[in-house]
């Protein structure tokens, strides 16, 4: 029986291994992690992450050929194929801070594999890593190998959160990169055989190691570029009497534009409401970075809430999937801290007093001066906005960061509406957003 072990029980490792276990009943799959609470959650009725369909898959396989454990070394030693799905966060200090990937967790995983292995292993990179990481990992393994043979493969994930299970069931492509040697090709074939249980042969692409690593980075770069173009154009749509040199200025840096979009949104909120939100209740609907996921990594909601808190707003947040604990942690943390493992994060960040989390959109908006929609959850499209309007302070503002409500209908109710990239309310035209 082939044994697979995955190091890292997060957003990539958990769902990917659950689907492999479901589709390959003849393979034993163990997901290991040093975080006890995380593994306990995977073994409970409340999984640590939310993805539509994930619950069903885990419940069908758990205890049969899918296991979650904190006994990392035992399962790594027994495995034939080891997936490494640990965080590769951005470095927060030292050379390349804010830009370079921090490979600390990857390196310690590789050293641990070398320490405990007693038989040949195929080691699969699942995390997003800089090109040539496989070579560094290979060096660590071979220099500590005690005569054991390792083959490194790169098998990057192309999952979209919210549809991860669907993406795993019917992937557009599965990419496997390996060494172009007889042993390398054999290892690629072994991994190909796993995916071939359910993925058509023509969708499994094989390349050399570096091509696979670079493909993932290129896909991420293209995605950021697409977002920045749309964000830039949405600002152009709104800008009236804009100075084109100022507007052209923000084509220069992809990331800058995406940050600019968030600060512009906050500035709109503050300037519309008589240039201050101090002491005003602002309702925030949605905290996850997109609908159908509980993930808050890089969610624009963090920056928007922090911007409003900076102006002393009182914020009431409702998200159907994100816990209060997660929201408080996100708002108390520094940029990039979230991407480091729990035990390296600030132990118990002090709760932000101006923030309350409620479990109902109507509760969040009761008595609020303004309402910000920051995640496009379907339920926000069908809320009773008349009821919301009646219970808000007047003038009542809606700031739709996801373009999911009908601005005209809301204006008929009496709201002053700001919708990203759409023509401005007369009210807002007279209140220029601070640049």
DAMOTA-V54485 format. One record per residue. N is the residue number from 1. OMEGA is omega in degrees with one decimal (none if undefined). D_FIRST is the distance of its C-alpha to the first C-alpha in Angstrom with 1 decimal. Layout:
# DAMOTA-V54485
n->N omega->OMEGA d_first->D_FIRST
n->N omega->OMEGA d_first->D_FIRST
This chain:
# DAMOTA-V54485
n->1 omega->177.0 d_first->0.0
n->2 omega->178.0 d_first->3.8
n->3 omega->177.9 d_first->6.3
n->4 omega->173.7 d_first->9.7
n->5 omega->178.3 d_first->12.9
n->6 omega->177.8 d_first->16.3
n->7 omega->-178.9 d_first->19.5
n->8 omega->-175.4 d_first->22.2
n->9 omega->-176.9 d_first->22.4
n->10 omega->-175.8 d_first->25.3
n->11 omega->179.8 d_first->26.3
n->12 omega->-175.2 d_first->23.8
n->13 omega->-175.4 d_first->20.7
n->14 omega->-178.2 d_first->20.9
n->15 omega->-177.5 d_first->21.4
n->16 omega->-177.7 d_first->19.2
n->17 omega->179.2 d_first->16.1
n->18 omega->-179.6 d_first->17.2
n->19 omega->176.8 d_first->17.5
n->20 omega->-179.4 d_first->14.1
n->21 omega->-178.6 d_first->12.6
n->22 omega->-174.0 d_first->15.2
n->23 omega->-178.2 d_first->14.6
n->24 omega->-176.4 d_first->10.8
n->25 omega->-178.3 d_first->10.1
n->26 omega->-179.6 d_first->6.5
n->27 omega->175.3 d_first->6.0
n->28 omega->-176.2 d_first->7.2
n->29 omega->177.2 d_first->10.5
n->30 omega->176.5 d_first->13.1
n->31 omega->-177.8 d_first->16.6
n->32 omega->-179.6 d_first->18.8
n->33 omega->179.7 d_first->22.6
n->34 omega->-178.9 d_first->25.5
n->35 omega->-178.3 d_first->27.5
n->36 omega->-179.2 d_first->27.5
n->37 omega->-178.9 d_first->29.5
n->38 omega->179.8 d_first->27.2
n->39 omega->177.3 d_first->24.0
n->40 omega->-180.0 d_first->26.1
n->41 omega->178.1 d_first->27.2
n->42 omega->-180.0 d_first->23.7
n->43 omega->-176.1 d_first->23.1
n->44 omega->176.9 d_first->26.5
n->45 omega->179.6 d_first->28.2
n->46 omega->-176.9 d_first->29.8
n->47 omega->-175.8 d_first->27.3
n->48 omega->175.8 d_first->28.7
n->49 omega->179.1 d_first->29.0
n->50 omega->171.4 d_first->30.4
n->51 omega->177.7 d_first->29.2
n->52 omega->177.2 d_first->30.0
n->53 omega->-175.8 d_first->27.0
n->54 omega->-179.9 d_first->24.8
n->55 omega->-176.8 d_first->25.5
n->56 omega->-176.3 d_first->24.4
n->57 omega->-177.9 d_first->21.0
n->58 omega->-175.8 d_first->20.3
n->59 omega->178.9 d_first->21.6
n->60 omega->-170.9 d_first->19.5
n->61 omega->-172.3 d_first->16.1
n->62 omega->-179.4 d_first->17.2
n->63 omega->177.9 d_first->16.1
n->64 omega->175.4 d_first->13.5
n->65 omega->177.1 d_first->10.7
n->66 omega->-177.2 d_first->13.4
n->67 omega->177.7 d_first->15.0
n->68 omega->-172.2 d_first->18.1
n->69 omega->173.2 d_first->19.1
n->70 omega->179.2 d_first->21.9
n->71 omega->-170.7 d_first->20.1
n->72 omega->-171.5 d_first->19.6
n->73 omega->-179.7 d_first->19.3
n->74 omega->-173.5 d_first->16.7
n->75 omega->175.5 d_first->14.1
n->76 omega->-179.1 d_first->15.2
n->77 omega->-175.3 d_first->14.9
n->78 omega->-170.3 d_first->11.3
n->79 omega->171.7 d_first->10.2
n->80 omega->-179.9 d_first->9.5
n->81 omega->179.7 d_first->11.6
n->82 omega->173.5 d_first->14.5
n->83 omega->176.2 d_first->16.9
n->84 omega->-173.5 d_first->20.4
n->85 omega->-177.7 d_first->22.4
n->86 omega->178.7 d_first->25.4
n->87 omega->168.6 d_first->29.0
n->88 omega->-173.8 d_first->31.1
n->89 omega->174.9 d_first->34.5
n->90 omega->179.2 d_first->37.9
n->91 omega->179.9 d_first->39.6
n->92 omega->178.6 d_first->42.3
n->93 omega->177.6 d_first->44.2
n->94 omega->-176.6 d_first->45.0
n->95 omega->178.1 d_first->44.7
n->96 omega->-179.9 d_first->43.7
n->97 omega->179.1 d_first->44.0
n->98 omega->-178.1 d_first->43.7
n->99 omega->-173.0 d_first->42.2
n->100 omega->176.7 d_first->39.5
n->101 omega->178.6 d_first->35.9
n->102 omega->-174.3 d_first->35.1
n->103 omega->-178.7 d_first->32.0
n->104 omega->-173.1 d_first->32.3
n->105 omega->176.9 d_first->29.1
n->106 omega->-177.0 d_first->27.1
n->107 omega->-178.5 d_first->28.5
n->108 omega->175.5 d_first->27.8
n->109 omega->-178.2 d_first->24.1
n->110 omega->-179.6 d_first->23.9
n->111 omega->179.1 d_first->25.8
n->112 omega->177.9 d_first->23.5
n->113 omega->-179.9 d_first->20.4
n->114 omega->-178.3 d_first->22.4
n->115 omega->-168.1 d_first->23.5
n->116 omega->-174.0 d_first->20.2
n->117 omega->176.4 d_first->17.8
n->118 omega->178.8 d_first->17.3
n->119 omega->-178.4 d_first->14.8
n->120 omega->-176.4 d_first->15.1
n->121 omega->165.9 d_first->14.5
n->122 omega->-178.5 d_first->15.1
n->123 omega->-172.9 d_first->17.5
n->124 omega->174.7 d_first->18.5
n->125 omega->177.5 d_first->22.0
n->126 omega->-177.3 d_first->22.3
n->127 omega->173.0 d_first->25.8
n->128 omega->-175.6 d_first->29.0
n->129 omega->175.1 d_first->30.2
n->130 omega->178.8 d_first->33.2
n->131 omega->-179.6 d_first->32.8
n->132 omega->175.5 d_first->31.8
n->133 omega->-177.7 d_first->29.9
n->134 omega->-179.2 d_first->26.8
n->135 omega->179.4 d_first->29.2
n->136 omega->-179.4 d_first->30.1
n->137 omega->179.4 d_first->26.6
n->138 omega->-179.8 d_first->25.8
n->139 omega->-179.1 d_first->28.9
n->140 omega->-177.5 d_first->28.0
n->141 omega->-175.5 d_first->24.5
n->142 omega->179.6 d_first->25.9
n->143 omega->178.9 d_first->29.0
n->144 omega->-160.9 d_first->27.0
n->145 omega->-176.9 d_first->24.2
n->146 omega->175.0 d_first->24.8
n->147 omega->179.7 d_first->23.6
n->148 omega->-179.9 d_first->20.2
n->149 omega->177.4 d_first->19.7
n->150 omega->169.1 d_first->19.3
n->151 omega->179.7 d_first->19.3
n->152 omega->174.3 d_first->20.9
n->153 omega->172.5 d_first->20.6
n->154 omega->-178.1 d_first->22.9
n->155 omega->-172.5 d_first->21.7
n->156 omega->179.0 d_first->24.7
n->157 omega->175.3 d_first->24.9
n->158 omega->-176.7 d_first->27.8
n->159 omega->170.4 d_first->27.7
n->160 omega->-179.5 d_first->31.0
n->161 omega->-175.4 d_first->31.3
n->162 omega->176.8 d_first->32.3
n->163 omega->-173.4 d_first->30.3
n->164 omega->-176.5 d_first->27.0
n->165 omega->176.7 d_first->24.9
n->166 omega->-180.0 d_first->26.8
n->167 omega->-180.0 d_first->26.4
n->168 omega->178.6 d_first->22.6
n->169 omega->-176.1 d_first->22.6
n->170 omega->-176.5 d_first->25.1
n->171 omega->173.1 d_first->25.3
n->172 omega->-179.2 d_first->28.3
n->173 omega->169.6 d_first->26.2
n->174 omega->-174.9 d_first->23.1
n->175 omega->177.6 d_first->24.1
n->176 omega->177.8 d_first->21.9
n->177 omega->178.9 d_first->24.0
n->178 omega->176.8 d_first->23.0
n->179 omega->-180.0 d_first->24.9
n->180 omega->178.1 d_first->26.6
n->181 omega->178.5 d_first->25.4
n->182 omega->-179.7 d_first->23.1
n->183 omega->179.4 d_first->20.5
n->184 omega->-178.8 d_first->21.2
n->185 omega->179.1 d_first->20.9
n->186 omega->179.6 d_first->17.5
n->187 omega->178.0 d_first->16.3
n->188 omega->-179.5 d_first->18.1
n->189 omega->-179.2 d_first->16.4
n->190 omega->179.8 d_first->12.8
n->191 omega->177.8 d_first->14.1
n->192 omega->-179.7 d_first->16.2
n->193 omega->178.4 d_first->13.3
n->194 omega->-177.8 d_first->12.1
n->195 omega->-177.0 d_first->15.7
n->196 omega->175.9 d_first->16.4
n->197 omega->-177.6 d_first->14.7
n->198 omega->-178.6 d_first->18.1
n->199 omega->179.0 d_first->20.4
n->200 omega->-176.8 d_first->22.7
n->201 omega->-174.6 d_first->22.4
n->202 omega->177.4 d_first->26.0
n->203 omega->178.5 d_first->25.3
n->204 omega->-176.0 d_first->22.8
n->205 omega->177.5 d_first->25.1
n->206 omega->-178.0 d_first->24.4
n->207 omega->171.2 d_first->27.0
n->208 omega->-174.2 d_first->27.7
n->209 omega->-172.3 d_first->26.9
n->210 omega->178.9 d_first->30.4
n->211 omega->-178.6 d_first->30.8
n->212 omega->179.7 d_first->27.8
n->213 omega->-176.5 d_first->29.2
n->214 omega->-179.8 d_first->32.7
n->215 omega->-179.3 d_first->31.8
n->216 omega->-179.9 d_first->30.8
n->217 omega->179.9 d_first->34.0
n->218 omega->179.5 d_first->36.1
n->219 omega->178.8 d_first->34.8
n->220 omega->-178.7 d_first->35.7
n->221 omega->179.8 d_first->39.1
n->222 omega->-179.8 d_first->39.9
n->223 omega->179.5 d_first->39.2
n->224 omega->-178.8 d_first->41.5
n->225 omega->179.4 d_first->44.1
n->226 omega->-179.0 d_first->44.0
n->227 omega->-175.5 d_first->44.5
n->228 omega->179.7 d_first->47.3
n->229 omega->-179.6 d_first->49.1
n->230 omega->179.2 d_first->49.1
n->231 omega->-178.9 d_first->50.3
n->232 omega->-177.8 d_first->53.0
n->233 omega->-179.3 d_first->54.3
n->234 omega->178.8 d_first->54.3
n->235 omega->177.2 d_first->56.6
n->236 omega->-179.3 d_first->58.8
n->237 omega->-176.6 d_first->59.1
n->238 omega->-169.8 d_first->60.5
n->239 omega->175.8 d_first->62.6
n->240 omega->-176.8 d_first->66.2
n->241 omega->-178.5 d_first->68.7
n->242 omega->173.1 d_first->65.8
n->243 omega->-170.8 d_first->66.6
n->244 omega->179.1 d_first->64.4
n->245 omega->177.6 d_first->64.1
n->246 omega->-178.3 d_first->62.6
n->247 omega->-178.3 d_first->60.2
n->248 omega->-179.5 d_first->59.3
n->249 omega->-173.0 d_first->58.7
n->250 omega->168.0 d_first->55.4
n->251 omega->-170.5 d_first->53.8
n->252 omega->-176.4 d_first->53.6
n->253 omega->-178.6 d_first->50.6
n->254 omega->-175.6 d_first->47.7
n->255 omega->-177.7 d_first->46.7
n->256 omega->-178.6 d_first->50.4
n->257 omega->-176.3 d_first->50.8
n->258 omega->174.0 d_first->47.9
n->259 omega->-179.4 d_first->49.4
n->260 omega->180.0 d_first->52.8
n->261 omega->-177.1 d_first->51.7
n->262 omega->-178.6 d_first->50.8
n->263 omega->178.5 d_first->54.0
n->264 omega->179.5 d_first->56.1
n->265 omega->179.2 d_first->54.7
n->266 omega->-179.5 d_first->55.7
n->267 omega->176.6 d_first->59.1
n->268 omega->-178.1 d_first->59.7
n->269 omega->-174.9 d_first->59.0
n->270 omega->-175.6 d_first->61.3
n->271 omega->179.9 d_first->64.1
n->272 omega->-173.9 d_first->64.2
n->273 omega->175.5 d_first->64.7
n->274 omega->175.2 d_first->67.9
n->275 omega->172.2 d_first->66.2
n->276 omega->172.4 d_first->64.7
n->277 omega->-177.8 d_first->62.0
n->278 omega->177.3 d_first->63.0
n->279 omega->-179.5 d_first->62.8
n->280 omega->177.3 d_first->61.8
n->281 omega->176.2 d_first->58.9
n->282 omega->178.1 d_first->56.4
n->283 omega->177.0 d_first->53.7
n->284 omega->177.8 d_first->50.4
n->285 omega->178.8 d_first->48.2
n->286 omega->177.7 d_first->44.7
n->287 omega->178.9 d_first->43.1
n->288 omega->-174.4 d_first->39.6
n->289 omega->167.3 d_first->39.5
n->290 omega->-175.0 d_first->39.1
n->291 omega->176.7 d_first->38.7
n->292 omega->170.7 d_first->35.6
n->293 omega->176.3 d_first->34.0
n->294 omega->-174.1 d_first->34.8
n->295 omega->-179.5 d_first->34.5
n->296 omega->-179.0 d_first->37.7
n->297 omega->179.3 d_first->36.9
n->298 omega->-179.6 d_first->39.8
n->299 omega->179.0 d_first->41.3
n->300 omega->-178.0 d_first->45.0
n->301 omega->-178.7 d_first->45.8
n->302 omega->-177.7 d_first->45.6
n->303 omega->179.9 d_first->48.3
n->304 omega->-179.7 d_first->50.4
n->305 omega->179.8 d_first->50.4
n->306 omega->178.2 d_first->51.1
n->307 omega->-179.6 d_first->54.0
n->308 omega->178.4 d_first->55.5
n->309 omega->178.2 d_first->55.1
n->310 omega->177.6 d_first->56.9
n->311 omega->172.7 d_first->59.9
n->312 omega->176.4 d_first->59.6
n->313 omega->170.1 d_first->58.4
n->314 omega->-173.2 d_first->57.0
n->315 omega->175.7 d_first->53.7
n->316 omega->-170.4 d_first->52.1
n->317 omega->171.4 d_first->48.6
n->318 omega->170.9 d_first->46.6
n->319 omega->-175.2 d_first->43.1
n->320 omega->-175.5 d_first->41.0
n->321 omega->-174.8 d_first->37.7
n->322 omega->-177.2 d_first->38.7
n->323 omega->178.4 d_first->39.5
n->324 omega->-179.1 d_first->42.8
n->325 omega->-179.8 d_first->41.0
n->326 omega->-178.7 d_first->39.3
n->327 omega->-179.4 d_first->42.6
n->328 omega->179.3 d_first->44.6
n->329 omega->-178.0 d_first->42.1
n->330 omega->-175.6 d_first->42.3
n->331 omega->-178.7 d_first->46.1
n->332 omega->-172.6 d_first->46.5
n->333 omega->173.5 d_first->44.3
n->334 omega->178.0 d_first->45.3
n->335 omega->178.1 d_first->43.9
n->336 omega->179.2 d_first->40.4
n->337 omega->-175.2 d_first->40.0
n->338 omega->-171.7 d_first->37.6
n->339 omega->177.9 d_first->35.1
n->340 omega->-177.1 d_first->34.6
n->341 omega->-175.4 d_first->32.3
n->342 omega->-172.3 d_first->33.9
n->343 omega->177.0 d_first->34.8
n->344 omega->178.6 d_first->36.8
n->345 omega->176.6 d_first->38.6
n->346 omega->-167.1 d_first->42.1
n->347 omega->174.7 d_first->41.3
n->348 omega->-178.4 d_first->43.3
n->349 omega->-178.2 d_first->45.2
n->350 omega->-179.0 d_first->48.5
n->351 omega->177.6 d_first->48.6
n->352 omega->-171.7 d_first->50.8
n->353 omega->-175.6 d_first->53.7
n->354 omega->-176.1 d_first->54.9
n->355 omega->170.7 d_first->51.6
n->356 omega->-180.0 d_first->50.8
n->357 omega->-177.7 d_first->47.8
n->358 omega->-175.2 d_first->48.4
n->359 omega->-177.1 d_first->46.3
n->360 omega->-176.4 d_first->48.6
n->361 omega->-176.7 d_first->50.2
n->362 omega->177.3 d_first->53.6
n->363 omega->-178.3 d_first->53.5
n->364 omega->-172.8 d_first->52.7
n->365 omega->-177.1 d_first->55.6
n->366 omega->176.9 d_first->58.2
n->367 omega->-177.9 d_first->61.2
n->368 omega->174.1 d_first->59.5
n->369 omega->-176.6 d_first->61.6
n->370 omega->-178.4 d_first->58.9
n->371 omega->178.1 d_first->55.5
n->372 omega->175.9 d_first->52.8
n->373 omega->-172.3 d_first->49.9
n->374 omega->174.3 d_first->47.1
n->375 omega->-172.4 d_first->44.0
n->376 omega->177.3 d_first->44.0
n->377 omega->-177.2 d_first->42.6
n->378 omega->-174.9 d_first->43.6
n->379 omega->-179.0 d_first->45.4
n->380 omega->-179.5 d_first->47.9
n->381 omega->-171.2 d_first->49.2
n->382 omega->178.9 d_first->50.4
n->383 omega->176.4 d_first->51.9
n->384 omega->-174.0 d_first->55.5
n->385 omega->175.3 d_first->57.2
n->386 omega->179.7 d_first->60.6
n->387 omega->179.4 d_first->59.6
n->388 omega->-178.8 d_first->58.2
n->389 omega->-177.5 d_first->61.4
n->390 omega->-175.8 d_first->63.6
n->391 omega->179.6 d_first->62.0
n->392 omega->172.4 d_first->62.0
n->393 omega->179.8 d_first->64.8
n->394 omega->-8.2 d_first->67.0
n->395 omega->-178.1 d_first->66.9
n->396 omega->-176.0 d_first->63.2
n->397 omega->169.8 d_first->60.9
n->398 omega->176.1 d_first->57.6
n->399 omega->-174.1 d_first->55.7
n->400 omega->-178.0 d_first->52.9
n->401 omega->-176.2 d_first->50.5
n->402 omega->179.4 d_first->48.2
n->403 omega->-178.3 d_first->50.8
n->404 omega->179.6 d_first->49.6
n->405 omega->179.1 d_first->52.9
n->406 omega->-173.8 d_first->56.0
n->407 omega->-176.9 d_first->58.6
n->408 omega->-179.9 d_first->61.5
n->409 omega->-178.9 d_first->60.6
n->410 omega->178.7 d_first->60.3
n->411 omega->177.2 d_first->63.6
n->412 omega->178.5 d_first->65.3
n->413 omega->179.8 d_first->64.2
n->414 omega->-180.0 d_first->65.8
n->415 omega->164.4 d_first->63.0
n->416 omega->-169.0 d_first->63.4
n->417 omega->170.4 d_first->60.3
n->418 omega->-179.2 d_first->58.7
n->419 omega->-173.7 d_first->55.9
n->420 omega->174.2 d_first->54.3
n->421 omega->179.2 d_first->55.6
n->422 omega->-177.4 d_first->58.0
n->423 omega->-174.4 d_first->61.9
n->424 omega->168.2 d_first->63.2
n->425 omega->176.5 d_first->65.1
n->426 omega->-179.7 d_first->68.8
n->427 omega->-174.5 d_first->68.4
n->428 omega->-180.0 d_first->65.7
n->429 omega->-178.7 d_first->67.7
n->430 omega->-178.2 d_first->70.4
n->431 omega->-173.9 d_first->67.9
n->432 omega->178.5 d_first->66.5
n->433 omega->177.3 d_first->63.1
n->434 omega->-176.2 d_first->63.4
n->435 omega->none d_first->61.8
